[in-house]
């Protein structure tokens, strides 16, 4: 399948976005969540292994847990034609026995010859120009829409950037909802009475973040 969720894991985001600049490294983080009660091993492959650095490229995720995979685009010397990228990534996953260490995985773990059921998630690579919308920046402000809209910016440009911000907010909301479901299942499995307060605080924090995103998103930019 392409992007998103399969029976063993979910992946966010469902595409790898890199702000492309010559002679500069760029990275994209993938959050891989185990949505089952089994231990799940994963492996990352790409059609262009010399262009990307993936860590970790193999691992084992415990039930209802998650991990972050950082994919680094090495510094490039040439612009791709029309900023289009044909590179693709493949994330394979399969169940393994409990307490399996990543160093103990057999070499044929992700091959059909192993007899295991291998699920595959395909991810596209998208190159963005340096001034493209990037969602929420580290300081908490919206990095995609400038504080001031220059007079030279056309209405179509502003509309397109607003649309990109909307899509980003929707993706982040979906990711938060998915994490909430995982937290619920962890709570039920652990049966910890003191976990309820932490869970309530987590839900409240999600509500504040989502409210901030949509308030910032739908506030109309004023042109001078």
NULOKE-334946 format. One record per residue (C-alpha): x, y, z. Coordinates in pm, whole numbers, plus 32768, in hexadecimal, padded with zeros to 4 digits. Example, Ala and Ser with C-alpha at 12.3 -4.5 7.8 and 13.67 -1.06 7.14 Angstrom:
84CE7E3E830C 85577F9682CA 
! end
This chain:
800080008000 8068816D7FE2 8099823E811B 7FBF82528250 7F5A811D8315 7F627FA482ED 7F037E8B83DA 80467E9A84A5 80C0800184A0 805B81658450 8149826583BA 813B83DF83DA 8161849D82FA 810183CD81CB 81FF848380EC 836484F68126 8381866E80F4 84D4871480D3 8518888780AA 8613886F7F90 874489537F8C 888A89167ED8 89B388AC7FAE 88D9888280E5 8865874E819F 86F3873581ED 8639863782C1 84D985B382F2 846284F18424 837383CC8402 82AD835B8531 826881E5851D 816381608613 811F7FF58665 7FA37FDB8668 7F987E7186E3 7FD77DA3881B 80FA7CF4876D 82697D4C8750 82A47DD485F1 83EE7DE78536 84207EE5841E 851C7F2B830C 853F8060822E 85B0804880C4 85D581547FB8 860581637E41 8727825A7E71 87FA81DC7F97 892182C17F46 884D83FD7F6A 87B383B380BE 882A835A821A 8726829B82E6 87408264845D 86CE817584D7 869280B48396 86317F7A8458 858D7F4E85AB 84927E9F8689 83667F5C871A 82B67EDC8851 81387EBE885E 8082800E884D 81D180C18845 8274819A873C 83C4821286BF 844A832F85E9 851382EC84AE 85E5840F8430 861F841582B8 873485068250 8756858380EC 88C985AE80A5 894286FC801A 890187097EA3 89C587C67D9A 88B487DF7C94 874588397C92 865F871F7C1E 859D876F7ADD 846988407B35 84A987ED7CA6 8409869A7C6B 848C856A7D26 845784017CBE 84FB836A7DF3 8427827F7EC5 844281D58016 83BF8081807F 8374803681EC 83507EC0822C 82C07E33836E 82817CDC8403 82327C478557 834C7BAC8624 83597AED876F 83497BBD88B2 84907C528933 853A7C2787E1 86697D0A87C6 86AC7DB9867D 88097D1F8671 876D7BC6868A 86917BE78554 86E07AD98451 87647B598305 86327AD28250 85397B7C833B 84B07C5F8229 84B67B688109 839F7A87808C 8482795B80BE 846A798A8237 82FF791C822E 82927A5582E9 817B7B3D8282 82277C7D820F 815F7DBF81FB 81DE7EDF8128 81A280558136 8219812B8012 827682988046 82B183A17F3D 83B684B47F55 834F861F7F19 8446873D7EEE 83D788957F63 846E89E57F11 850D8A98803C 83E88B8C805D 82DD8A7E8058 81E78A548177 827A897E828C 816A89798399 81BE89D98500 83208A4F8544 83EA8A0C867F 83828B548722 82148AF3870B 81B58BE585F7 81318B8C84A4 825D8B6D83BE 81968B4D827C 80E68CA38276 81BF8DD582AA 815A8EDB83A8 812F8FCE828A 80BD8F84812A 81879047802E 80CE911E7F34 816990547E1A 80C68F107E93 7F9C8EB37DBE 7E518E377E49 7E928CDF7DB2 7FDC8CC37E6C 7F388D1C7FB7 7E1A8C297F77 7F0B8B0F7F24 7FD68B4A8062 7E998B4E8133 7E328A048097 7F84896A80E7 7F6589E08250 7E08894B8266 7E8487FC81E6 7FA3880482DE 7EB4884C83FD 7DD2872C8394 7EF9863B8387 7F7086A484E0 7E0F867F856C 7DF7851F84DD 7F4884C78575 7EDB854A86C9 7D99847F86B7 7E6083488662 7F4F83828786 7E2283B38867 7D9B825C8805 7EED81BE8854 7EF3826989A8 7D9481E689F0 7E008082899E 7F3980A58A73 7E65811E8B95 7D787FF88B76 7E977F038B60 7F5A7F918C85 7E2C7FC18D67 7EE880CC8E28 7DF4819D8F00 7EEA82BC8F06 7EF782BF8D8E 7D9F83648D6F 7E1884BD8DDA 7F3D84B18CE7 7E5184438BD4 7D6185628C1E 7E7E865F8C14 7EF685CB8AC9 7D9B85EB8A31 7D8187538AAA 7ED287A68A0E 7E65871188C2 7D2887E488CC 7DEF89228906 7EE288D187EA 7DCD888286F1 7D0C89BC8756 7E468A8F8727 7E8689F785D0 7D2B8A3C8549 7D128B9685E5 7E5B8BF38540 7DFA8B4883FB 7CA98BE983C2 7D038D488435 7CF08E1F82FB 7E3B8EC6829C 7E10903C826F 7EA790E28140 7F1892498158 
! end
